[in-house]
Amino acid sequence: MPQRELEKYYQTYYRELYLYAYSLSQHKQMAEDLVSETFYRALYGKQKYQEQYKYWLFRICKNLYIDEYRKKKRYQSKVPLLGEVVQGDNLDQFIEKERYQNLYRCVLALRSPHKEMIILHYFCDYQLNEVADYLEIPYSTVKVSLFRARQKLRKELEPYEKF
């Protein structure tokens, strides 16, 4: 694949791929490494360009994570806060950051299929049929699973909303 074409895809998909890698690893540095290695393999890999390039990148990233997980067995780290409150932030910004952090922590606490579906659909803007294709499961399963995941998230976030 030409380097210019890869740069275009890098600019287009970096953020989504990073969020996905972070959701898998729950570690900032590992997510950055996964994304870098994903684009490296896309550039120098033996596989030729895929029609569904976005899915191909996500699949490479997931496979890299699985390989890394197997190597290190049970590599885990605590989820860092997504951003410390900076001095001078007003109350609304602080509350919004807290809400986002609580939501993200709850999403990361979901079991793997639900977590992956939520991340792909809401954070990476996949359509439901794209999530189904990517995970290789029926569309109806994705709809039902997302419904259940949203119910779990509502239940988990209830105590925070009373604040």
Secondary structure, DSSP 8 states (H G I E B T S, - for coil): --HHHHHHHHHHHHHHHHHHHHHHH--HHHHHHHHHHHHHHHHH-SS---SSHHHHHHHHHHHHHHHHHHHHSS-------S----TT--HHHHHHHHHHHHHHHHHHHS-HHHHHHHIIIIIS---HHHHHHHHTS-HHHHHHHHHHHHHHHHHHHHHHHT-
